[in-house]
Amino acid sequence: MRDWLEQALVDGKPWNKTAPAPRLPQEVIAKTSAKYREALARLTA
């Protein structure tokens, strides 16, 4: 997610890291969620 935000463009310019943040694509959300579920599984196994 951080990598995507570092490359995100808002109105054709790099995001200046002020609110509101750009909307995350569903693919980024899904991959981030999967990583956190994997971490939880490893920590609670």
C-alpha distance matrix in Angstrom:
0.0 3.8 5.4 5.2 6.2 8.7 10.1 10.3 14.0 16.0 19.6 19.3 18.2 15.1 13.6 15.7 13.4 16.0 16.0 15.4 11.8 11.4 11.1 8.1 9.8 11.1 10.0 6.2 7.6 10.2 8.5 6.6 10.1 11.9 10.7 11.8 14.9 15.7 15.6 17.8 20.2 20.7 21.4 23.7 25.5
3.8 0.0 3.8 5.4 5.1 6.1 8.8 9.8 13.4 15.4 19.1 18.6 16.9 13.4 11.9 13.4 11.1 14.2 15.1 15.1 11.6 11.8 12.8 10.6 12.7 14.6 13.6 9.9 11.3 14.0 12.1 10.0 13.4 15.2 13.3 14.1 17.6 18.1 17.3 19.7 22.3 22.3 22.7 25.4 27.3
5.4 3.8 0.0 3.8 5.5 5.2 6.6 8.7 12.4 15.2 18.6 17.4 15.9 12.5 12.2 14.2 12.9 16.2 17.5 17.3 13.6 13.0 13.9 11.5 12.7 14.9 13.2 10.0 12.5 14.6 12.3 11.3 15.0 16.1 14.4 16.1 19.3 19.3 18.9 21.7 23.9 23.7 24.6 27.4 28.9
5.2 5.4 3.8 0.0 3.8 5.4 5.3 6.0 9.8 12.5 15.9 14.9 14.0 11.1 10.6 13.4 12.4 15.3 16.0 15.3 11.6 10.1 10.7 8.3 9.3 12.0 10.7 7.8 10.6 13.0 11.5 11.0 14.5 15.9 15.0 16.7 19.6 20.1 20.3 22.7 24.8 25.2 26.2 28.6 30.2
6.2 5.1 5.5 3.8 0.0 3.8 5.3 4.9 8.4 10.4 14.1 13.7 12.1 9.0 7.5 9.9 8.6 11.6 12.5 12.1 8.4 7.7 9.5 8.2 10.5 13.5 13.2 10.0 11.9 15.0 14.0 12.7 15.9 18.0 17.0 17.9 21.1 22.0 21.7 23.8 26.3 26.8 27.2 29.7 31.6
8.7 6.1 5.2 5.4 3.8 0.0 3.8 5.7 8.7 11.3 14.7 13.5 11.3 7.7 7.4 9.3 8.8 12.4 14.3 14.4 11.1 10.7 13.0 11.9 13.8 16.9 16.1 13.0 15.2 18.1 16.5 15.2 18.7 20.4 18.9 20.1 23.5 23.9 23.3 25.8 28.3 28.3 28.7 31.5 33.3
10.1 8.8 6.6 5.3 5.3 3.8 0.0 3.8 6.5 10.0 12.9 11.1 9.7 6.7 7.8 10.7 11.2 14.4 16.0 15.6 12.3 10.8 12.7 11.7 12.7 16.1 15.1 12.7 15.5 18.1 16.7 16.3 19.8 21.2 20.2 21.8 24.8 25.2 25.2 27.7 29.9 30.1 30.9 33.6 35.1
10.3 9.8 8.7 6.0 4.9 5.7 3.8 0.0 3.8 6.7 9.9 9.0 8.2 5.9 5.9 9.5 10.0 12.5 13.5 12.6 9.5 7.3 9.4 9.2 10.6 14.2 14.2 12.0 14.4 17.3 16.7 16.2 19.3 21.3 20.7 22.0 24.9 25.8 25.9 28.1 30.4 31.0 31.7 34.0 35.8
14.0 13.4 12.4 9.8 8.4 8.7 6.5 3.8 0.0 3.8 6.4 5.3 5.0 4.5 5.4 9.1 10.8 12.7 13.7 12.7 10.4 8.0 10.6 11.5 12.7 16.5 16.8 15.1 17.3 20.3 20.1 19.7 22.6 24.7 24.4 25.6 28.4 29.5 29.6 31.7 34.0 34.7 35.4 37.6 39.4
16.0 15.4 15.2 12.5 10.4 11.3 10.0 6.7 3.8 0.0 3.8 5.3 5.3 6.1 5.5 8.5 10.3 11.1 11.6 10.4 9.1 7.0 10.0 12.0 13.7 17.4 18.5 16.9 18.5 21.8 22.1 21.4 23.9 26.4 26.3 27.1 29.8 31.3 31.4 33.0 35.6 36.5 36.9 39.0 41.1
19.6 19.1 18.6 15.9 14.1 14.7 12.9 9.9 6.4 3.8 0.0 3.8 5.6 8.3 8.7 11.1 13.5 13.8 14.2 13.0 12.5 10.3 12.8 15.1 16.3 20.0 21.2 20.0 21.7 24.8 25.2 24.9 27.3 29.7 29.8 30.7 33.3 34.8 35.0 36.7 39.1 40.1 40.6 42.7 44.7
19.3 18.6 17.4 14.9 13.7 13.5 11.1 9.0 5.3 5.3 3.8 0.0 3.8 7.0 8.9 11.6 14.4 15.5 16.6 15.6 14.3 12.0 14.5 16.0 16.7 20.5 21.1 19.9 22.1 25.0 25.0 24.9 27.7 29.7 29.6 30.8 33.5 34.6 34.9 36.9 39.2 39.9 40.7 42.9 44.7
18.2 16.9 15.9 14.0 12.1 11.3 9.7 8.2 5.0 5.3 5.6 3.8 0.0 3.8 6.3 8.4 11.5 13.0 14.8 14.5 13.1 11.7 14.8 16.2 17.6 21.4 21.8 20.0 22.2 25.2 24.9 24.3 27.3 29.4 28.8 29.9 32.9 33.9 33.8 35.9 38.4 38.9 39.3 41.8 43.7
15.1 13.4 12.5 11.1 9.0 7.7 6.7 5.9 4.5 6.1 8.3 7.0 3.8 0.0 3.8 6.2 8.8 11.2 13.4 13.4 11.4 10.4 13.7 14.5 16.3 20.0 20.1 17.8 20.0 23.1 22.4 21.5 24.6 26.7 25.8 26.8 30.0 30.9 30.5 32.7 35.3 35.6 36.0 38.6 40.5
13.6 11.9 12.2 10.6 7.5 7.4 7.8 5.9 5.4 5.5 8.7 8.9 6.3 3.8 0.0 3.8 5.5 7.7 9.6 9.7 7.8 7.6 11.2 12.4 15.0 18.5 19.1 16.6 18.1 21.5 21.2 19.8 22.7 25.1 24.3 24.8 28.0 29.3 28.8 30.6 33.4 33.9 34.0 36.4 38.6
15.7 13.4 14.2 13.4 9.9 9.3 10.7 9.5 9.1 8.5 11.1 11.6 8.4 6.2 3.8 0.0 3.8 5.6 8.8 9.9 9.0 10.2 13.9 15.3 18.3 21.6 22.3 19.5 20.7 24.2 23.8 21.9 24.7 27.3 26.2 26.4 29.7 31.0 30.1 31.8 34.8 35.2 34.9 37.4 39.8
13.4 11.1 12.9 12.4 8.6 8.8 11.2 10.0 10.8 10.3 13.5 14.4 11.5 8.8 5.5 3.8 0.0 3.8 6.8 8.3 6.9 9.3 12.7 13.8 17.1 20.1 20.9 17.7 18.4 22.0 21.6 19.3 21.9 24.7 23.5 23.3 26.7 28.1 27.0 28.5 31.7 32.1 31.6 34.0 36.6
16.0 14.2 16.2 15.3 11.6 12.4 14.4 12.5 12.7 11.1 13.8 15.5 13.0 11.2 7.7 5.6 3.8 0.0 3.8 6.1 6.6 9.7 13.0 14.9 18.4 21.2 22.6 19.7 19.8 23.6 23.7 21.3 23.4 26.5 25.6 25.0 28.3 30.0 28.9 30.0 33.3 34.0 33.3 35.4 38.2
16.0 15.1 17.5 16.0 12.5 14.3 16.0 13.5 13.7 11.6 14.2 16.6 14.8 13.4 9.6 8.8 6.8 3.8 0.0 2.9 5.1 8.5 11.1 13.5 17.1 19.6 21.5 18.9 18.4 22.2 22.9 20.5 22.1 25.5 25.0 24.1 27.1 29.3 28.4 29.1 32.4 33.4 32.7 34.5 37.4
15.4 15.1 17.3 15.3 12.1 14.4 15.6 12.6 12.7 10.4 13.0 15.6 14.5 13.4 9.7 9.9 8.3 6.1 2.9 0.0 3.8 6.5 8.7 11.6 15.0 17.5 19.7 17.4 16.8 20.6 21.7 19.6 21.0 24.4 24.3 23.6 26.3 28.7 28.1 28.7 31.9 33.2 32.7 34.3 37.1
11.8 11.6 13.6 11.6 8.4 11.1 12.3 9.5 10.4 9.1 12.5 14.3 13.1 11.4 7.8 9.0 6.9 6.6 5.1 3.8 0.0 3.8 6.4 8.5 12.1 14.7 16.5 14.0 13.8 17.6 18.3 16.4 18.2 21.4 21.2 20.8 23.7 25.7 25.3 26.3 29.3 30.4 30.2 32.0 34.6
11.4 11.8 13.0 10.1 7.7 10.7 10.8 7.3 8.0 7.0 10.3 12.0 11.7 10.4 7.6 10.2 9.3 9.7 8.5 6.5 3.8 0.0 3.8 6.2 9.2 12.4 14.2 12.2 12.6 16.2 17.1 15.8 17.8 20.8 20.9 21.1 23.7 25.7 25.7 26.9 29.6 30.9 31.1 32.9 35.1
11.1 12.8 13.9 10.7 9.5 13.0 12.7 9.4 10.6 10.0 12.8 14.5 14.8 13.7 11.2 13.9 12.7 13.0 11.1 8.7 6.4 3.8 0.0 3.8 6.5 9.1 11.5 10.1 10.0 13.5 15.0 14.1 15.6 18.5 19.3 19.5 21.6 23.8 24.3 25.3 27.7 29.3 29.7 31.2 33.3
8.1 10.6 11.5 8.3 8.2 11.9 11.7 9.2 11.5 12.0 15.1 16.0 16.2 14.5 12.4 15.3 13.8 14.9 13.5 11.6 8.5 6.2 3.8 0.0 3.8 6.4 8.2 6.4 6.7 10.1 11.3 10.7 12.4 15.1 15.9 16.4 18.5 20.5 21.2 22.4 24.6 26.1 26.8 28.4 30.3
9.8 12.7 12.7 9.3 10.5 13.8 12.7 10.6 12.7 13.7 16.3 16.7 17.6 16.3 15.0 18.3 17.1 18.4 17.1 15.0 12.1 9.2 6.5 3.8 0.0 3.8 5.4 5.4 6.5 8.8 10.3 11.0 12.6 14.5 15.9 17.1 18.7 20.4 21.7 23.0 24.7 26.4 27.6 29.0 30.4
11.1 14.6 14.9 12.0 13.5 16.9 16.1 14.2 16.5 17.4 20.0 20.5 21.4 20.0 18.5 21.6 20.1 21.2 19.6 17.5 14.7 12.4 9.1 6.4 3.8 0.0 3.8 5.5 5.1 6.1 8.6 9.9 10.4 12.2 14.3 15.4 16.3 18.3 20.1 21.0 22.3 24.4 25.8 26.8 28.1
10.0 13.6 13.2 10.7 13.2 16.1 15.1 14.2 16.8 18.5 21.2 21.1 21.8 20.1 19.1 22.3 20.9 22.6 21.5 19.7 16.5 14.2 11.5 8.2 5.4 3.8 0.0 3.8 5.4 5.1 6.2 8.5 9.9 10.6 12.4 14.4 15.3 16.5 18.5 20.0 21.1 22.8 24.5 25.8 26.7
6.2 9.9 10.0 7.8 10.0 13.0 12.7 12.0 15.1 16.9 20.0 19.9 20.0 17.8 16.6 19.5 17.7 19.7 18.9 17.4 14.0 12.2 10.1 6.4 5.4 5.5 3.8 0.0 3.8 5.5 5.3 6.1 8.5 9.9 10.7 12.5 14.3 15.4 16.7 18.5 20.1 21.4 22.8 24.5 25.7
7.6 11.3 12.5 10.6 11.9 15.2 15.5 14.4 17.3 18.5 21.7 22.1 22.2 20.0 18.1 20.7 18.4 19.8 18.4 16.8 13.8 12.6 10.0 6.7 6.5 5.1 5.4 3.8 0.0 3.8 5.6 5.2 6.1 8.6 10.0 10.7 12.2 14.2 15.5 16.5 18.3 20.1 21.2 22.5 24.0
10.2 14.0 14.6 13.0 15.0 18.1 18.1 17.3 20.3 21.8 24.8 25.0 25.2 23.1 21.5 24.2 22.0 23.6 22.2 20.6 17.6 16.2 13.5 10.1 8.8 6.1 5.1 5.5 3.8 0.0 3.8 5.5 5.1 6.2 8.7 10.1 10.5 12.3 14.3 15.3 16.4 18.4 20.0 21.0 22.1
8.5 12.1 12.3 11.5 14.0 16.5 16.7 16.7 20.1 22.1 25.2 25.0 24.9 22.4 21.2 23.8 21.6 23.7 22.9 21.7 18.3 17.1 15.0 11.3 10.3 8.6 6.2 5.3 5.6 3.8 0.0 3.8 5.5 5.1 6.3 8.8 9.9 10.6 12.5 14.4 15.4 16.7 18.6 20.1 21.0
6.6 10.0 11.3 11.0 12.7 15.2 16.3 16.2 19.7 21.4 24.9 24.9 24.3 21.5 19.8 21.9 19.3 21.3 20.5 19.6 16.4 15.8 14.1 10.7 11.0 9.9 8.5 6.1 5.2 5.5 3.8 0.0 3.8 5.4 5.2 6.4 8.7 9.9 10.8 12.5 14.4 15.6 16.7 18.5 20.0
10.1 13.4 15.0 14.5 15.9 18.7 19.8 19.3 22.6 23.9 27.3 27.7 27.3 24.6 22.7 24.7 21.9 23.4 22.1 21.0 18.2 17.8 15.6 12.4 12.6 10.4 9.9 8.5 6.1 5.1 5.5 3.8 0.0 3.8 5.4 5.2 6.2 8.6 9.9 10.6 12.3 14.3 15.4 16.4 18.0
11.9 15.2 16.1 15.9 18.0 20.4 21.2 21.3 24.7 26.4 29.7 29.7 29.4 26.7 25.1 27.3 24.7 26.5 25.5 24.4 21.4 20.8 18.5 15.1 14.5 12.2 10.6 9.9 8.6 6.2 5.1 5.4 3.8 0.0 3.8 5.5 5.1 6.1 8.6 9.9 10.5 12.4 14.2 15.3 16.2
10.7 13.3 14.4 15.0 17.0 18.9 20.2 20.7 24.4 26.3 29.8 29.6 28.8 25.8 24.3 26.2 23.5 25.6 25.0 24.3 21.2 20.9 19.3 15.9 15.9 14.3 12.4 10.7 10.0 8.7 6.3 5.2 5.4 3.8 0.0 3.8 5.5 5.1 6.2 8.7 9.9 10.7 12.4 14.3 15.3
11.8 14.1 16.1 16.7 17.9 20.1 21.8 22.0 25.6 27.1 30.7 30.8 29.9 26.8 24.8 26.4 23.3 25.0 24.1 23.6 20.8 21.1 19.5 16.4 17.1 15.4 14.4 12.5 10.7 10.1 8.8 6.4 5.2 5.5 3.8 0.0 3.8 5.4 5.0 6.2 8.6 9.9 10.5 12.2 14.0
14.9 17.6 19.3 19.6 21.1 23.5 24.8 24.9 28.4 29.8 33.3 33.5 32.9 30.0 28.0 29.7 26.7 28.3 27.1 26.3 23.7 23.7 21.6 18.5 18.7 16.3 15.3 14.3 12.2 10.5 9.9 8.7 6.2 5.1 5.5 3.8 0.0 3.8 5.4 5.1 6.1 8.7 9.9 10.5 11.9
15.7 18.1 19.3 20.1 22.0 23.9 25.2 25.8 29.5 31.3 34.8 34.6 33.9 30.9 29.3 31.0 28.1 30.0 29.3 28.7 25.7 25.7 23.8 20.5 20.4 18.3 16.5 15.4 14.2 12.3 10.6 9.9 8.6 6.1 5.1 5.4 3.8 0.0 3.8 5.4 5.1 6.3 8.7 10.0 10.5
15.6 17.3 18.9 20.3 21.7 23.3 25.2 25.9 29.6 31.4 35.0 34.9 33.8 30.5 28.8 30.1 27.0 28.9 28.4 28.1 25.3 25.7 24.3 21.2 21.7 20.1 18.5 16.7 15.5 14.3 12.5 10.8 9.9 8.6 6.2 5.0 5.4 3.8 0.0 3.8 5.5 5.2 6.2 8.6 10.0
17.8 19.7 21.7 22.7 23.8 25.8 27.7 28.1 31.7 33.0 36.7 36.9 35.9 32.7 30.6 31.8 28.5 30.0 29.1 28.7 26.3 26.9 25.3 22.4 23.0 21.0 20.0 18.5 16.5 15.3 14.4 12.5 10.6 9.9 8.7 6.2 5.1 5.4 3.8 0.0 3.8 5.4 5.1 6.0 8.3
20.2 22.3 23.9 24.8 26.3 28.3 29.9 30.4 34.0 35.6 39.1 39.2 38.4 35.3 33.4 34.8 31.7 33.3 32.4 31.9 29.3 29.6 27.7 24.6 24.7 22.3 21.1 20.1 18.3 16.4 15.4 14.4 12.3 10.5 9.9 8.6 6.1 5.1 5.5 3.8 0.0 3.8 5.5 5.3 5.7
20.7 22.3 23.7 25.2 26.8 28.3 30.1 31.0 34.7 36.5 40.1 39.9 38.9 35.6 33.9 35.2 32.1 34.0 33.4 33.2 30.4 30.9 29.3 26.1 26.4 24.4 22.8 21.4 20.1 18.4 16.7 15.6 14.3 12.4 10.7 9.9 8.7 6.3 5.2 5.4 3.8 0.0 3.8 5.6 5.4
21.4 22.7 24.6 26.2 27.2 28.7 30.9 31.7 35.4 36.9 40.6 40.7 39.3 36.0 34.0 34.9 31.6 33.3 32.7 32.7 30.2 31.1 29.7 26.8 27.6 25.8 24.5 22.8 21.2 20.0 18.6 16.7 15.4 14.2 12.4 10.5 9.9 8.7 6.2 5.1 5.5 3.8 0.0 3.8 5.8
23.7 25.4 27.4 28.6 29.7 31.5 33.6 34.0 37.6 39.0 42.7 42.9 41.8 38.6 36.4 37.4 34.0 35.4 34.5 34.3 32.0 32.9 31.2 28.4 29.0 26.8 25.8 24.5 22.5 21.0 20.1 18.5 16.4 15.3 14.3 12.2 10.5 10.0 8.6 6.0 5.3 5.6 3.8 0.0 3.8
25.5 27.3 28.9 30.2 31.6 33.3 35.1 35.8 39.4 41.1 44.7 44.7 43.7 40.5 38.6 39.8 36.6 38.2 37.4 37.1 34.6 35.1 33.3 30.3 30.4 28.1 26.7 25.7 24.0 22.1 21.0 20.0 18.0 16.2 15.3 14.0 11.9 10.5 10.0 8.3 5.7 5.4 5.8 3.8 0.0
